[in-house]
Amino acid sequence: MTSRELDAAGVTDPVLRQAYTRCRQLNARHGRTYFLATRLLPPTRRPAVHALYGFARWADDIVDTLDATTTPAERAEQLTRLQHQLEKGLSTGDSAEPVVRALADTALRYDIDHRHFTDFMTAMRADLDTTAYATYTDLRAYTYGSAEVIGLQMLPVLGTVVPREEAAPHAAALGVAFQLTNFLRDVGEDLDRGRVYLPADLLAAHGVDRHLLRWSRDTGRPDHRITAALREFERLTRELYRAAAPGPAMLDPVSRPCIRTAFVLYGGILDAVAADGYRSVQRRAVVPGRRRAVVALDGLVRVVAARLRHRRAGDRAAPVPGTAADTPSPLRRIA
């Protein structure tokens, strides 16, 4: 976390500044796409986003580690310890654990519903012993806690120009779209962890099962049945992007470039998977660097335009009741 961002956000306590910095490091290491998009937010809001995503990355690391020396029982114990730290941190607004300290501070500043964090931890615990999903409905029950609530956590930080409950379904849909994109990109890597997120009934409809996926992963050879199944999963994912599409326009104008950039970059991952022939069982598809740069530049142009409009308006517009703009916050200032 840069000093400029922390200063802009009104984070002055040295220990708390270190906690936010730790979250930023986690987000930068694990979330290249969204970390890039977060750079398009006003500095006032970046620390909060890093706290939310840093905590999510940390919990995900516990359940997704490929370290053979860490047993399932040890991962469960680590997750239980984190759950206790989270509950205590949210109730007191502080924690001895840096990542939880930053998260608790963000939740307090933005009045984020604590149930979103509880539901997220429930989903993380499911990853300890759930290795497959029978149907798309079953998968969506899991993604409520693992992805929808992330979008809902973000809304108070991003701010809205409509009542928050109107924007919430689109934010939730985008959270799931991002996660399903990751599932499609990471089929092979998830298989190495013993998990198959693609619904079993969708796979079976195309003649695919776990054994065929394992064969394809081990031999590096594609199979037309797997290709068809992945293409179908891509279609479901794009439906979620369409459901999420009205959402960015409902956000505070200074937040829109960040979310639009993430929207385009994650959609680009789907394009990359398709362009690679749906070979994500064998390898991870990557969005070309030139494409990422073009999208980021477009986002930067939008940021400049949004901030100019904001300054010209002079903050005279009355906030919509029930939005983040309606609640005073030390993180509301625009740098």
Secondary structure, 3 states (H helix, E strand, C coil): CCHHHHHHCCCCCHHHHHHHHHHHHHHHHHCHHHHHHHCCCCCCCHHHHHHHHHHHHHHHHHHHCCCCCCCHHHHHHHHHHHHHHHHHHHHHCCCCCHHHHHHHHHHHHHCCCHHHHHHHHHHHHHHHHCCECCCHHHHHHHHHHHHHHHHHHHHHHHCECCCHHHHHHHHHHHHHHHHHHHHHHCHHHHHHCCCECCCHHHHHHCCCCHHHHHHHHHHCCCCHHHHHHHHHHHHHHHHHHHHHCCCHHHECCCCHHHHHHHHHHHHHHHHHHHHCCCCCCCCCCCCCHHHHHHHHHHHHHHHHHHHHHHHHHCCCCCCCCCCHHHCCCCCCCCC
